[in-house]
Amino acid sequence: MMEENEINHYPSVKQSWGVVGLCILFSILFGVPHFFLSRIAGEEFSFLIYYLLSMGTVFWIAHLKRKKLTYISVYNFDFSSAKTIVLVSISVIAIQIGIISPIVSLVPMPEFMKNVFIEFAKRNGVFSFIAIVLAAPLLEELIFRGIILDGFLKRYTPLRSILISSALFGIVHLNPWQFISALIIGIFSGWVYYKTRMVTLSIVIHLVNNLAAFSSMYFLDAEATMDMSLMELYGGFLNFAVITFGAILAAVICLYFLRLEIMTMKTSQEAPRALL
C-alpha cells in the first residue's frame, strides 16, 4: 500500500530534499562556467545563462521524475479573473512591506553580506530583469509549487504541505534574509495554489514580489540605504508605524476578498459539472 502511494504521488519530503540538493549542486557546478563567461560576455548576461542552466536543469530532472512515477506531465496554467490577479498582487506588496521587511530588518547583517547584496543590486539591466523578474518566478514556481507542493498535497495535510514546501523554498536561497522572505511569500503562494491548483497565480505572486525587489534595486541607492534602519528609511517611528500598520491592514483586507473571489471562482467551475 505504501509502495503504491509512493509511485502515484511524487515527491515525498525525502525526495524533495533531493530536489533542493540538486538546486544547490547545479548552482555550484554552473558557477564555474559563469565565472569565465562573465569575463567575456558581461556579468548580467552571464548570470542569466547561469540561472537558466542551473534552475532549468533542476526543473527538467524533477519534471521527468514526476512524469515517470505519476504519468503526469502537465501544469495548470489556467488564468483566473483580473480581480484575482489584482488582489494577489496587492497582497504581495502589502505582505512585503507590513510583515517581511520589519522581520528581516531585525536580523543583523555582517559587512561581507552587505557588500554581496550591494553588488547584486547593481545588476539592474535588461538581462537581470529577465532572470529575476521573468525566469525565476516561472522556473522556481514550477519546481516548488507545480511539482513539490502539488505532490505534497496528495500525500500530507495542506498545512504540512505548505509549510514544508515553503521552508524548502527558503533554504534554497542559502541566507537567512532571503529565507525569511521566501518562506513567507512561499506560504502565501502555497495557500493560493492549494485553493486554486493554478500555478499561474503562484507565478504572478513571485513575479510581483521580484519586480518590487528589482524596482528597489533600480531606483534606490543600495549603498546609501544598506546601513539605514527601517525607521530611518521611512523617516521616523511614526511613519514606520503608519506604513507598517497600513500595509498589514491592506494585506488582511485583500486576503479576505481574495478568499471570497476564489470561493466564487470554484463555485462557478463546479456549477457546469453539477448539470452533467
N, C-alpha and C positions, 0 to 999 in steps of 0.2 A: 504493500500500500504506500509506504514511504517512498519506495523507488519510483512508483508511478507518478507521485506528486512532484518529485524532483525532475522527472522527464518533462512533465507538462508545464511546469512553471519555472522559468529562468528569469533572474538569478535568485539564489538563496543569499543570505547575509555573507556566508563564507565565499561564495562565488563572486559577490560584489566587491569583496576585498581584493580579489584578483584583478578586477577591472580598475580599481583605484591604483593597484600596484603597476598596472600597465600604463596608466596616465603618468605616474612618476617616472617609470622606467624610460618611456619614449621621450619624456621631457628632457631627460638626461642625455639619452643617446642622440637625439636630433639636435642637442645643444652644440655638439662638435661641428657639424656642417654649418650650423647657424653662425658660429663664431667666424668661420672662414668666409662664408658668403657675405656677411655684413661688411667685410673689408672691401669687397668687390662691388656689391650692389647697393650698399647703404643699410643702415640699421633697421629702418622701418620695413622696407621690402623684405629683408631677410627674416624679420620677425614674423611677418605674415606667412611666408613659406614655411617657416619653422612651426608655427602654430597649426597650420593646415595639415602638415605631415604628422605631427605628434598626436593631436587630438583626432584627426581624421583616421589615422591608423587604429587608434583605440576603438573608435566608433565602429569601424568596419569589422574588427575582430569580434567585438561584443555582438554586433548585428548578426554575423554569420553563426556564432554560437547559439544565439537566441533562435535563429531560423532552423538550425539543425535539431535543437531539442524540443521546440514548440511548434514548428512549422508555421510560425508567424513571421511575416517579412514586411508588414505594412505598419504605418503610424497614422494616427488620426490627425490630419491636417485640416479638418473642417474649420470654417470660420463661424464665429458666433456673431451676435449683434454688435453694431458700432457702440452701443451703450455699454456693453460688457467690456469692450476694449478700453473705452474711456475710463471706466471705473477701476479696472486693474491698473491702468497707467497712473492715475492719480493716487491710488493706494500705494503703489511702489514708492513714489516720490515722498508721500506723507510718512510712510514707514521708515524710509531712509533718513529723513530729517528729524522725525519725532522719536525714533527708537534707536536706530543703528548708530547714527552719529554721536549721540550722547554716551552710549555704551562704549563705543570704540575710543572716544576721547579719554576715557578713564584708564585705558591700558597704556602704560608708559612705553615709549618707542626709543630704542637706542639710536645713537647717532648714525651708525652704519646703515640701519634700516631707513632712516630719514633720507639718507643720500640715495638709497636704492629707489625709493618712491619719487624723489625729486627727478632722478634721471629718467625714470619711466614716464613721468608727467610731461617730459619734453617731447615725447613721441606723440605728436598731435596732428600728424599729416594724414593724407588720404589712405595710405596703406595701413596705418594704425587704426583708422576709423573702420576699415573693412574687417580687420582682425578682431577688434574689441567690440564693436557695436553690431556687426553682422555675423561673422563666423563663429565667435564664442557663444552667443545665445543659441544659434542653430545646433552646433555640434554638442555642446555641453547639456542642453536640454534633451536632445535625443538620447544621450547616454544616461543621464541621471533621472530624468522623468520618463522618457519614452521607453527605456529598457529597464533600468534598475527599479524605479518606483512602480512601474507597471507590473513587473514581476513580483515585487514585494506584496502588492495589493491582492495578489492571487494566493499568497501564502500566509500573510500575517494580518493583524488588525490594522485599520487605517492609521491610527495614532503611531503605532510602532513603525509602520512602513514609512510614513512621512518623516518622522524624527531621525530614523537611521539613515535614510537616503539623503536627508539634508545635512547630517553630520559628515557623511562621506564626501558630499559635495564641498563642504567647508575644508575638510582635511586635504583635499587635492590642491588647494591654494597655498598650502605649506607655510602659512604665517598666521599668527593669532588675530591680526586686524582684519584681514580678508576672510578669515574663518568665521568671525562673528557676522559679518555682512552676508556671506554666502549661506550660513546656517539660517539666518532669519528670513532672507529672501527665498531660500530653498523651502522653508516651511510654508511660506505663503504660496509659492509656486506649486508645491506639492499638494496643498489643500485644494487649490483651484483645479489641478489635474485630477485629483481624487473625485471631485464633484462633477467634472465635465468629461474627463478622459480625452481632452483636447490638448495635444502637445503644442498646438498653435498658440494658445493663451500663455502657456509656460514660456514659450519663445518671446512673446510680446513683453511679458514681465521682465525677463532677463535683458531684453533689448533696451527697454526704458531705463532700467537700473544702470546698465553700462553706458547708455547715451548720456545720462545725468553725470556719471563719473567722468566720461570723456569731455563733456562740455566744461566741467570744472577745471580739467587739465588744460583746456584750450583758453579759457577766459581768465583764470586765476593764476597768480604768480605763486607756484608751488614753494619756491624758496622763501618767499615772504610770509606765507601762511603756515608753513610746516611747524614753526616754533610757537605759533599762537594757540591759545586755548580756544575752545568753542565760544566761551563768553566774550573773549576779546574779539573774535571774528565777528560775532553778532553785535558787538558794541555795548556790552554790559549785561548784567544779570537780568534786568527787566526784559530786555529784548530777547535774551535767551529763553526766559520762562514763557513769554508770549508766543514765540515762534515754535518752541517745543510742544507746548500745550495745544496750540492751534493745529499743529501737524498731527498730533495724536488724535485730536477730535475729528479732524478731516479723515484720518485713516479709519476710525470707528464708523463714521457715517458712510463712507464709501464701501466698507466691508458689509455693512448692513444691507445697503441697496444692491451690492454685488450678489449677496446670498439670495435676495429676492429675485434678481434677474436670472440667476442660474436655475432657481426653482421653476420660474416661468418658462425658461427655455426647455427644461427637461419635461415639463408638463405638455408643452406644445409638440415635443418629439414623440411622446408616448401616446398622445391622443389618436393619431392615424393608426397606430398599431392596434389599439383597442377596437377599431372599426373593422379590422380584418377578420 
